[in-house]
Amino acid sequence: MRVLYLLNVSNSSQLSADSGFTFADILAPALTDVGAEVTMASPVPAGDARVHFAPTTSPSTKYRARFDPGMDALVTLMRDRRPEVVVANQIEAAPAIRAALLEAGVDALIAGYCHYLPFSFTDTGVLELDPAMNDRGLGRSMLLAFAAGLAACDRILVHSSTAASWTTAAAARNGVDLGDKLHIVPAPRDVRLVRDPADITPPEGRATGLYNHRLYRHYGTARFTQLARRLVADAPVRLTVMDLFGTRSPERIRLDPSPERHLEELATTDGVTIASDRGDRIRYRNILAGAHFGIAPFRPGCPWSMSVIDCQAMGLPVIGPRTGWLAEHIDHELLFETDEEAIQIAERLATDAEFYLVHAKRAYASTADLTPAEVAARYLEAIK
């Protein structure tokens, strides 16, 4: 099977902060292992030389990535590679991919991977547009473009049951019947970030919590900052917050300056240490190993989080708000709705060794079926 994997890399200068690239870099070799011929069309190649590489140029903004897929380049790419399956990681580009295949005279199946949903649903079923994709009212157009992309796909892959439910509901509201096209295929865990829980030592009265998510406003960073102050003041906890971006380009800062503002605020908070892996996975593993538990993001539309999986695969219990995929995936004893509940959970993790070790084992076990080989098998089955 010839698979053309179209990937938009939004952080080419900080690949460790780009979960889409990390996912592809782990999955593509695993697909190759089971017989697929994979070409990654991306600004940067996969780390495994067996994965073919078709260099592309990353769009300069998140809106260009969705509204300007580059038809001329797509047609040339289809004629050159003549794929049997095209994986569209930017769902909004699927109609353009379908048109490019038609123009190139190539008959290929289009599999859309919903790596990012531009919407979410509240507990009462209200559809909410993602504020990160709603600058100057573009959110409604983004939703319609997403629905058009779903309609153009032959297969649709999502990370979780939560994402499947939201995607089905949003499609239906926009007149798109997904039928039997939808498949749940979670992302693989990184084999470099796996630790046997038997090697874990519980904290002895004081714990280090890790927040390893992007510091965008729409990730709920202000809400996390509020909790961070309470945790370091009212629980035997210190926090490590990761700076995943480093120095961003002036263009990206102009589009959204919130990461720099939140980082500055957190850096001046007593009990909070800022850390960077500098794009090095070994350094990242050491940061994970130096923590006792993780904290999930407060992002309302969270259908999945690679950073949460990173923590759990290392045997770190993750605490998080009771919302979206987090409520589906995280153990119910580690979910909270108020700061007070979060403080109680963190304090128990810091002081109750038995409770901690039980949840370290549960965290690790929750990623057991996310090995690259198992995910690749599910992926291929879904795109047949």
C-alpha positions as CSV (number, residue, x, y, z in Angstrom):
1,M,0.0,0.0,0.0
2,R,1.4,3.4,-1.1
3,V,0.5,5.9,1.6
4,L,1.1,9.6,1.1
5,Y,1.1,11.3,4.5
6,L,0.4,15.1,4.2
7,L,1.6,16.9,7.3
8,N,1.5,20.5,8.2
9,V,4.3,21.3,10.7
10,S,3.3,24.4,12.6
11,N,6.4,24.6,14.7
12,S,9.3,23.5,12.4
13,S,11.8,25.4,14.6
14,Q,10.5,23.6,17.7
15,L,9.6,20.1,16.5
16,S,9.3,18.8,20.1
17,A,6.4,21.2,20.6
18,D,4.6,19.9,17.4
19,S,2.5,16.8,18.5
20,G,1.5,16.2,14.9
21,F,5.1,15.8,13.8
22,T,5.9,13.6,16.8
23,F,2.9,11.4,16.0
24,A,3.9,11.1,12.4
25,D,7.6,10.4,13.3
26,I,6.5,7.5,15.5
27,L,3.7,6.2,13.3
28,A,5.3,6.3,9.8
29,P,8.2,3.8,10.7
30,A,5.6,1.5,12.4
31,L,3.5,1.5,9.2
32,T,6.6,0.7,7.2
33,D,7.3,-2.2,9.5
34,V,4.0,-3.8,8.5
35,G,4.5,-3.4,4.8
36,A,3.2,0.0,3.9
37,E,5.3,2.3,1.6
38,V,5.0,5.6,3.3
39,T,5.9,9.0,1.9
40,M,5.8,11.9,4.3
41,A,5.1,15.2,2.6
42,S,6.3,17.7,5.1
43,P,8.8,20.6,5.7
44,V,11.0,18.1,7.6
45,P,11.7,14.4,7.1
46,A,10.9,11.6,9.5
47,G,13.8,10.3,11.6
48,D,13.6,6.9,9.9
49,A,15.3,6.8,6.5
50,R,12.9,4.1,5.3
51,V,10.1,6.7,5.2
52,H,10.2,8.5,1.9
53,F,10.3,12.3,2.0
54,A,8.6,14.8,-0.3
55,P,9.6,18.3,0.9
56,T,6.9,20.9,1.3
57,T,6.6,24.4,2.6
58,S,4.7,25.1,5.8
59,P,2.0,27.7,5.6
60,S,3.0,30.9,7.4
61,T,-0.2,30.9,9.6
62,K,-2.8,28.5,11.0
63,Y,-5.4,30.0,8.7
64,R,-3.3,29.6,5.5
65,A,-2.9,25.9,6.5
66,R,-6.6,25.5,6.4
67,F,-7.8,27.9,3.6
68,D,-4.8,27.8,1.2
69,P,-3.8,24.2,0.6
70,G,-1.8,25.0,-2.6
71,M,-3.6,23.2,-5.5
72,D,-0.7,23.4,-7.9
73,A,1.7,21.7,-5.5
74,L,-0.9,19.1,-4.6
75,V,-1.5,18.1,-8.2
76,T,2.2,17.8,-8.8
77,L,2.6,15.7,-5.7
78,M,-0.2,13.4,-6.6
79,R,1.2,12.9,-10.2
80,D,4.7,12.3,-8.8
81,R,3.9,9.9,-6.0
82,R,0.7,8.2,-7.3
83,P,-0.5,7.1,-3.9
84,E,-3.2,4.6,-3.1
85,V,-4.1,6.3,0.2
86,V,-3.7,10.0,1.0
87,V,-3.7,10.9,4.7
88,A,-5.0,14.4,5.3
89,N,-3.9,15.7,8.7
90,Q,-5.6,19.0,7.9
91,I,-9.2,18.0,7.4
92,E,-10.1,21.3,5.8
93,A,-7.8,20.5,2.9
94,A,-9.6,17.3,2.0
95,P,-11.8,18.9,-0.8
96,A,-8.7,20.4,-2.4
97,I,-7.0,17.0,-2.1
98,R,-9.9,15.3,-3.8
99,A,-9.8,17.9,-6.6
100,A,-6.1,17.5,-7.0
101,L,-6.4,13.7,-7.3
102,L,-9.1,14.2,-10.0
103,E,-6.9,16.6,-11.9
104,A,-3.9,14.4,-11.6
105,G,-5.8,11.3,-12.8
106,V,-5.0,9.4,-9.6
107,D,-7.5,7.2,-7.9
108,A,-6.7,7.2,-4.2
109,L,-8.6,6.9,-0.9
110,I,-8.6,9.9,1.3
111,A,-8.2,9.3,5.0
112,G,-8.7,12.4,7.2
113,Y,-7.1,12.4,10.6
114,C,-8.8,14.8,13.0
115,H,-5.7,15.8,14.9
116,Y,-7.4,19.0,15.9
117,L,-11.0,19.9,16.3
118,P,-12.0,23.5,15.8
119,F,-15.0,23.1,18.1
120,S,-16.1,21.3,21.3
121,F,-19.4,20.5,23.0
122,T,-20.4,21.4,26.5
123,D,-21.9,18.8,28.9
124,T,-25.4,20.0,27.9
125,G,-24.7,19.5,24.1
126,V,-24.0,23.2,23.2
127,L,-21.5,23.5,20.3
128,E,-18.7,26.0,21.1
129,L,-16.2,27.3,18.5
130,D,-12.6,27.0,19.4
131,P,-11.4,30.5,20.3
132,A,-8.0,29.8,18.8
133,M,-9.7,29.5,15.4
134,N,-12.2,32.3,15.8
135,D,-10.1,35.5,15.2
136,R,-12.4,38.2,13.8
137,G,-15.2,35.7,13.6
138,L,-13.5,33.1,11.4
139,G,-14.7,30.3,13.7
140,R,-18.0,29.7,11.8
141,S,-16.2,29.5,8.5
142,M,-13.7,27.2,10.0
143,L,-16.4,24.9,11.2
144,L,-18.0,24.8,7.7
145,A,-14.6,24.1,6.1
146,F,-14.1,21.3,8.6
147,A,-17.5,19.8,7.7
148,A,-16.7,20.1,4.0
149,G,-13.5,18.2,4.6
150,L,-15.3,15.5,6.4
151,A,-17.6,15.1,3.5
152,A,-14.7,14.8,1.1
153,C,-13.0,12.0,3.1
154,D,-13.4,8.2,2.5
155,R,-12.2,7.4,6.0
156,I,-12.2,9.6,9.1
157,L,-9.9,8.8,12.0
158,V,-10.2,10.4,15.5
159,H,-8.2,9.9,18.7
160,S,-10.9,9.0,21.2
161,S,-14.6,8.3,21.9
162,T,-15.0,11.9,22.9
163,A,-13.6,13.1,19.6
164,A,-15.8,10.6,17.7
165,S,-19.0,11.8,19.5
166,W,-18.1,15.5,18.9
167,T,-17.1,15.0,15.3
168,T,-20.3,13.0,14.5
169,A,-22.5,15.6,16.1
170,A,-20.8,18.6,14.4
171,A,-21.0,16.8,11.0
172,A,-24.7,16.1,11.5
173,R,-25.4,19.7,12.4
174,N,-23.8,20.8,9.1
175,G,-25.6,18.2,6.9
176,V,-22.8,15.6,6.7
177,D,-23.6,12.0,7.4
178,L,-20.4,10.1,8.4
179,G,-22.0,6.7,8.0
180,D,-19.4,4.0,8.6
181,K,-16.4,6.2,7.7
182,L,-15.5,7.0,11.3
183,H,-12.8,5.1,13.1
184,I,-11.1,5.6,16.5
185,V,-7.4,5.3,16.3
186,P,-5.5,6.8,19.2
187,A,-1.9,8.2,18.8
188,P,1.0,6.0,19.7
189,R,3.1,6.5,22.8
190,D,6.8,7.4,22.3
191,V,8.9,4.3,23.1
192,R,11.6,6.7,24.4
193,L,9.2,7.8,27.1
194,V,8.2,4.5,28.7
195,R,9.1,3.5,32.2
196,D,8.2,0.4,34.2
197,P,6.1,1.5,37.3
198,A,8.2,-1.0,39.3
199,D,11.1,1.4,39.0
200,I,9.1,4.3,40.5
201,T,9.7,5.6,44.0
202,P,6.7,7.4,45.6
203,P,7.2,10.9,47.0
204,E,7.9,11.2,50.7
205,G,5.7,14.0,51.9
206,R,6.4,16.5,49.1
207,A,5.8,16.1,45.4
208,T,6.8,17.8,42.1
209,G,3.9,18.3,39.7
210,L,4.6,18.8,35.9
211,Y,2.7,21.0,33.5
212,N,4.0,20.1,30.0
213,H,1.5,21.7,27.7
214,R,1.6,24.7,25.4
215,L,0.9,28.0,27.2
216,Y,-1.6,29.4,24.7
217,R,-4.6,31.2,26.2
218,H,-7.0,28.8,24.7
219,Y,-5.4,25.9,26.5
220,G,-6.8,27.4,29.7
221,T,-3.4,28.6,30.9
222,A,-4.9,31.4,33.0
223,R,-7.0,28.8,34.8
224,F,-3.9,26.6,35.3
225,T,-2.0,29.6,36.7
226,Q,-4.7,30.2,39.3
227,L,-4.5,26.5,40.3
228,A,-0.7,26.6,40.4
229,R,-0.7,29.4,42.9
230,R,-3.1,27.5,45.2
231,L,-1.1,24.2,44.8
232,V,2.3,25.6,45.8
233,A,0.7,27.6,48.7
234,D,-1.8,25.0,50.1
235,A,-0.3,21.6,49.3
236,P,3.2,20.0,49.8
237,V,3.8,20.6,46.1
238,R,6.3,22.3,43.8
239,L,5.7,22.7,40.1
240,T,7.7,22.4,37.0
241,V,6.2,24.2,34.0
242,M,7.7,23.5,30.5
243,D,8.5,26.2,28.1
244,L,7.8,24.3,24.9
245,F,8.4,27.1,22.4
246,G,11.5,28.9,23.4
247,T,11.9,32.1,21.2
248,R,9.1,32.3,18.7
249,S,9.1,34.3,15.5
250,P,7.7,37.9,15.6
251,E,4.9,36.7,13.2
252,R,3.7,34.1,15.6
253,I,3.9,36.4,18.6
254,R,1.8,39.0,16.7
255,L,-0.9,36.4,15.9
256,D,-1.0,35.2,19.6
257,P,1.2,36.7,22.3
258,S,-0.4,34.7,25.1
259,P,2.4,32.1,25.6
260,E,5.0,34.8,26.3
261,R,2.6,36.6,28.7
262,H,1.7,33.4,30.6
263,L,5.3,32.3,30.8
264,E,6.4,35.6,32.3
265,E,3.6,35.4,34.9
266,L,4.4,31.7,35.8
267,A,8.2,32.4,36.0
268,T,7.6,35.0,38.8
269,T,5.4,32.6,40.8
270,D,7.1,31.3,44.0
271,G,7.3,27.5,43.9
272,V,7.2,27.3,40.1
273,T,10.3,26.4,38.1
274,I,10.4,26.9,34.3
275,A,12.2,24.1,32.4
276,S,12.9,23.5,28.7
277,D,13.9,20.2,26.9
278,R,15.6,22.3,24.1
279,G,14.0,19.9,21.7
280,D,15.9,16.9,23.1
281,R,13.8,13.8,23.9
282,I,16.4,12.5,26.4
283,R,16.3,15.8,28.3
284,Y,12.5,15.6,28.1
285,R,12.5,12.1,29.5
286,N,14.7,13.3,32.4
287,I,12.3,16.2,33.2
288,L,9.4,13.7,33.3
289,A,11.4,11.3,35.5
290,G,12.1,14.1,37.9
291,A,8.4,14.8,38.5
292,H,5.9,12.8,40.5
293,F,2.6,13.6,38.8
294,G,1.3,15.5,35.7
295,I,-1.4,18.1,35.4
296,A,-3.7,18.1,32.4
297,P,-4.6,21.2,30.5
298,F,-7.8,23.2,31.1
299,R,-8.6,23.3,27.4
300,P,-12.4,22.8,27.0
301,G,-12.1,21.2,23.6
302,C,-9.5,18.7,24.5
303,P,-10.1,15.5,22.5
304,W,-6.7,14.0,23.3
305,S,-3.3,15.1,24.7
306,M,0.1,13.7,23.8
307,S,1.6,15.4,26.8
308,V,-0.8,13.5,29.1
309,I,0.1,10.2,27.4
310,D,3.8,11.1,27.8
311,C,3.4,11.4,31.6
312,Q,1.3,8.3,31.9
313,A,3.7,6.1,29.9
314,M,6.4,7.2,32.3
315,G,4.2,6.0,35.2
316,L,3.2,9.5,36.3
317,P,-0.4,9.9,37.6
318,V,-2.1,12.8,35.9
319,I,-4.7,14.9,37.6
320,G,-7.1,16.9,35.5
321,P,-10.4,18.8,35.2
322,R,-13.5,16.7,34.7
323,T,-14.1,17.6,31.1
324,G,-13.9,16.2,27.5
325,W,-11.5,13.4,26.8
326,L,-9.8,13.9,30.1
327,A,-12.9,12.7,31.9
328,E,-13.0,9.7,29.5
329,H,-9.3,8.8,29.9
330,I,-8.0,9.8,33.4
331,D,-8.8,7.7,36.4
332,H,-11.9,9.1,38.2
333,E,-10.0,9.4,41.5
334,L,-7.7,12.0,39.9
335,L,-10.3,14.2,38.3
336,F,-11.4,17.5,39.9
337,E,-13.9,20.3,39.4
338,T,-12.6,22.8,41.9
339,D,-9.2,24.0,43.1
340,E,-9.9,22.5,46.5
341,E,-10.5,19.1,45.0
342,A,-7.2,19.4,43.0
343,I,-5.3,20.3,46.2
344,Q,-6.7,17.3,48.0
345,I,-5.7,14.9,45.2
346,A,-2.2,16.5,45.0
347,E,-1.7,16.3,48.7
348,R,-2.7,12.6,48.8
349,L,-0.3,11.8,45.9
350,A,2.4,13.5,47.9
351,T,1.8,11.9,51.2
352,D,0.0,8.5,50.6
353,A,2.6,6.1,49.1
354,E,0.1,3.3,48.5
355,F,-2.4,5.6,46.7
356,Y,0.5,7.1,44.6
357,L,1.8,3.7,43.5
358,V,-1.7,2.4,42.6
359,H,-2.2,5.3,40.3
360,A,1.3,5.2,38.9
361,K,0.5,1.6,37.8
362,R,-2.9,2.6,36.4
363,A,-1.4,5.5,34.5
364,Y,1.2,3.2,32.8
365,A,-1.5,0.6,32.1
366,S,-3.7,3.2,30.4
367,T,-1.1,3.4,27.6
368,A,-0.3,-0.3,27.3
369,D,-2.3,-0.6,24.0
370,L,-0.6,2.5,22.5
371,T,2.6,0.8,21.3
372,P,3.5,2.0,17.8
373,A,3.0,-1.5,16.4
374,E,-0.5,-1.8,17.8
375,V,-1.5,1.6,16.7
376,A,-0.1,1.0,13.2
377,A,-2.2,-2.2,12.9
378,R,-5.3,-0.3,13.8
379,Y,-4.4,2.6,11.5
380,L,-4.0,0.2,8.5
381,E,-7.2,-1.6,9.3
382,A,-9.1,1.7,9.4
383,I,-7.7,3.0,6.0
384,K,-8.3,-0.2,4.0
